[in-house]
């Protein structure tokens, strides 16, 4: 899958790898997520109340405990 991936800005090593592999990367701070193919989050915000609000229907990949290469593998399988 080559596409537009929204990534949290603090995941610079993931951003670099994805751009090297031909993905277009935009900041997750980007207010308009139209046209985004997937989202990569750091997982730093833990949902203690187990509440979920779906803002988008694209795949969301958590980077917790994963290398940039593992995240790339997940994106390639989408």
Long-range contacts (C-beta under 8 A, 24 or more apart in sequence): 1-37, 1-38, 1-75, 1-76, 1-77, 1-78, 3-37, 3-38, 4-35, 4-36, 4-37, 5-36, 5-37, 5-38, 5-39, 5-40, 5-75, 6-30, 6-33, 6-36, 6-38, 6-39, 6-40, 7-39, 7-40, 8-40, 8-41, 8-42, 8-63, 10-42, 10-44, 11-40, 11-42, 11-63, 13-68, 14-40, 14-63, 14-68, 14-71, 16-68, 17-68, 17-69, 17-71, 17-72, 18-68, 18-71, 18-72, 18-75, 21-72, 23-75, 33-58, 37-78, 38-75, 38-78, 40-71
